[in-house]
Amino acid sequence: MQGTIFNMPVLKNLMHYLALFIMKITGWRQEGRLPDSPKYVVIAAPHTSNWDLFYTLVIASAFRIKINWMGKDAIFRPPFRGIFRWLGGIPIDRSKSNNAVEQSIQLFNTRDELALVVSPEGTRKKVHSWKTGFYYIAHGANVPIALGFLDYRRKVGGFGAAFMPTGNIEADMVEIKAFYAGVTGKYAHLTSQESIRTKR
């Protein structure tokens, strides 16, 4: 199955109301609004727990959006290939000379709609700097960046303000980090509050 579960209207509505039900019984709520654009990169932060994927999918369903994420092609082999694609996974061939950033930019150029979720931390462990591939993807594809978040302290998930990357990564990252400074991951001690490297 290409794309995600949201390609089918019946399943889209079913997942939306299921997400609202899950949020109600778990005490979570959604906040913010989607970018006014059919294509954008979504920052997924902070990333400190396996539960992040679950709540990311729940929040996405509550907002009625289909999300995609990149993964190395090795994990898309049977028997998990169908499940990962169903969940919005897109395989990346790391054996090719072009890297994940360039492949992602090419993907944006071939899609009319795409919300690509990227975790700058790249791991659930505490890191001292974010990877900035998400920034170079957005800048190269000329699409906005949506500040997606999961705040476990407030039990709120959603989107902050979206903005177009200016190309001045140092200045733009100051704005991005200022937003996430007030967001608490499930395991707060694993949340990265350190510097952001400005190279890919």
C-alpha positions as CSV (number, residue, x, y, z in Angstrom):
1,M,0.0,0.0,0.0
2,Q,1.5,3.3,-1.0
3,G,1.4,6.3,1.3
4,T,-0.4,6.0,4.6
5,I,-3.7,5.0,6.1
6,F,-5.0,8.5,5.3
7,N,-5.2,7.7,1.6
8,M,-8.5,6.0,2.3
9,P,-11.4,8.4,3.4
10,V,-13.1,5.8,5.6
11,L,-10.0,4.9,7.4
12,K,-9.0,8.5,7.7
13,N,-12.3,9.3,9.5
14,L,-12.0,6.2,11.7
15,M,-8.5,7.0,12.8
16,H,-9.4,10.6,13.5
17,Y,-12.2,9.7,15.9
18,L,-10.1,6.9,17.4
19,A,-7.3,9.4,18.0
20,L,-9.8,11.8,19.7
21,F,-11.0,8.9,21.9
22,I,-7.5,8.0,22.9
23,M,-6.6,11.5,23.7
24,K,-9.7,11.9,25.9
25,I,-9.0,8.8,27.9
26,T,-5.3,9.5,28.3
27,G,-5.8,13.2,29.1
28,W,-4.0,14.5,26.1
29,R,-5.0,17.4,23.9
30,Q,-3.9,19.0,20.6
31,E,-2.6,22.5,20.2
32,G,-1.6,24.8,17.3
33,R,-2.4,24.7,13.6
34,L,-1.0,23.2,10.5
35,P,1.2,25.2,8.1
36,D,-0.7,26.8,5.3
37,S,1.1,24.8,2.7
38,P,0.6,21.3,1.1
39,K,4.3,20.4,1.7
40,Y,6.4,20.9,4.8
41,V,9.0,19.4,7.1
42,V,7.9,18.6,10.6
43,I,10.4,18.6,13.5
44,A,9.6,15.8,15.9
45,A,11.0,16.8,19.3
46,P,11.9,16.1,21.9
47,H,12.5,12.4,21.3
48,T,13.1,10.5,24.5
49,S,10.8,7.4,24.4
50,N,9.4,4.7,22.2
51,W,6.0,6.2,23.1
52,D,6.8,9.2,20.9
53,L,5.9,7.4,17.7
54,F,2.5,6.3,19.2
55,Y,1.6,9.8,20.3
56,T,2.9,11.3,17.0
57,L,0.5,9.1,15.1
58,V,-2.3,9.9,17.4
59,I,-1.8,13.7,17.1
60,A,-1.4,13.4,13.4
61,S,-4.7,11.6,13.2
62,A,-6.4,14.2,15.4
63,F,-5.2,16.9,13.0
64,R,-6.4,14.7,10.0
65,I,-3.0,14.8,8.3
66,K,-1.0,12.0,6.7
67,I,2.7,12.0,7.8
68,N,5.7,10.3,6.3
69,W,9.1,9.5,7.7
70,M,12.4,8.3,6.3
71,G,14.0,5.0,7.3
72,K,16.9,3.0,6.0
73,D,15.8,0.6,3.4
74,A,17.0,-2.4,5.4
75,I,14.0,-2.1,7.8
76,F,11.5,-2.3,5.0
77,R,12.2,-5.9,4.2
78,P,9.5,-8.6,4.9
79,P,7.7,-9.2,7.2
80,F,7.7,-5.6,8.3
81,R,7.7,-3.8,5.0
82,G,4.0,-3.5,4.7
83,I,3.5,-2.3,8.2
84,F,6.2,0.4,8.0
85,R,4.8,1.6,4.7
86,W,1.3,1.6,6.2
87,L,2.6,3.8,9.0
88,G,4.0,6.3,6.4
89,G,7.5,5.0,6.2
90,I,9.6,5.8,3.1
91,P,12.8,3.7,2.5
92,I,16.1,5.6,1.9
93,D,18.8,3.8,0.0
94,R,22.0,4.8,1.9
95,S,24.2,2.9,-0.6
96,K,23.6,5.5,-3.2
97,S,26.0,8.4,-3.6
98,N,23.3,11.0,-2.8
99,N,22.5,11.3,0.9
100,A,19.2,11.3,2.8
101,V,18.9,15.1,2.5
102,E,19.2,15.0,-1.2
103,Q,16.8,12.1,-1.5
104,S,14.3,13.9,0.7
105,I,14.5,17.0,-1.5
106,Q,13.9,14.9,-4.6
107,L,10.9,13.4,-2.9
108,F,9.4,16.8,-2.2
109,N,9.9,17.7,-5.8
110,T,7.9,14.7,-6.9
111,R,5.0,15.1,-4.5
112,D,2.0,17.5,-4.5
113,E,1.5,17.0,-0.8
114,L,4.0,15.8,1.8
115,A,4.4,16.2,5.6
116,L,7.8,14.7,6.3
117,V,8.6,14.1,9.9
118,V,12.2,14.3,11.0
119,S,13.7,13.8,14.5
120,P,16.7,16.1,14.9
121,E,18.0,14.1,17.8
122,G,18.0,10.9,15.8
123,T,17.9,8.8,19.0
124,R,16.1,8.5,22.3
125,K,19.4,9.0,24.1
126,K,20.5,12.4,25.3
127,V,22.6,14.2,22.6
128,H,24.7,17.3,22.8
129,S,23.6,18.7,19.4
130,W,20.8,18.3,17.0
131,K,21.4,17.0,13.5
132,T,20.3,19.6,11.0
133,G,19.2,17.5,8.1
134,F,15.6,18.7,8.6
135,Y,16.8,22.3,8.0
136,Y,18.7,21.6,4.8
137,I,15.8,19.5,3.5
138,A,13.3,22.3,4.0
139,H,15.7,24.9,2.6
140,G,16.6,22.8,-0.4
141,A,13.0,21.9,-1.2
142,N,11.8,25.5,-0.5
143,V,9.2,24.4,2.0
144,P,8.3,25.6,5.5
145,I,9.4,24.0,8.8
146,A,6.6,23.0,11.2
147,L,7.6,22.9,14.9
148,G,6.0,19.7,15.9
149,F,6.1,18.8,19.6
150,L,5.0,16.4,22.3
151,D,4.9,18.0,25.8
152,Y,4.5,15.2,28.3
153,R,4.4,17.5,31.2
154,R,1.3,19.3,29.9
155,K,0.0,16.3,27.9
156,V,-0.2,18.4,24.8
157,G,0.9,17.7,21.2
158,G,0.7,19.7,18.1
159,F,2.5,22.4,16.2
160,G,4.1,25.8,16.9
161,A,4.5,28.5,14.4
162,A,5.8,27.4,11.0
163,F,8.4,29.4,9.2
164,M,10.5,29.4,6.0
165,P,14.2,28.8,6.5
166,T,16.1,31.9,5.6
167,G,19.4,30.2,4.8
168,N,21.0,31.7,7.9
169,I,21.0,28.6,9.9
170,E,22.5,30.1,13.0
171,A,19.8,32.7,13.4
172,D,17.0,30.3,12.5
173,M,18.2,27.7,15.0
174,V,18.1,30.3,17.8
175,E,14.3,30.7,17.1
176,I,13.8,27.0,16.9
177,K,15.6,26.2,20.2
178,A,13.8,29.0,22.0
179,F,10.5,27.3,21.2
180,Y,11.6,23.8,22.3
181,A,13.1,25.2,25.5
182,G,9.7,25.0,27.1
183,V,8.8,21.5,25.9
184,T,9.3,18.5,28.1
185,G,9.8,15.0,26.8
186,K,8.6,11.8,28.5
187,Y,12.0,11.5,30.1
188,A,13.0,15.0,30.7
189,H,16.6,14.2,31.7
190,L,17.2,12.8,28.2
191,T,16.0,16.0,26.4
192,S,18.7,17.8,24.5
193,Q,19.2,21.4,25.6
194,E,22.7,21.8,24.2
195,S,24.0,23.4,21.0
196,I,22.9,22.7,17.5
197,R,25.6,21.9,15.0
198,T,25.3,23.9,11.8
199,K,26.6,21.3,9.4
200,R,24.6,18.3,8.1
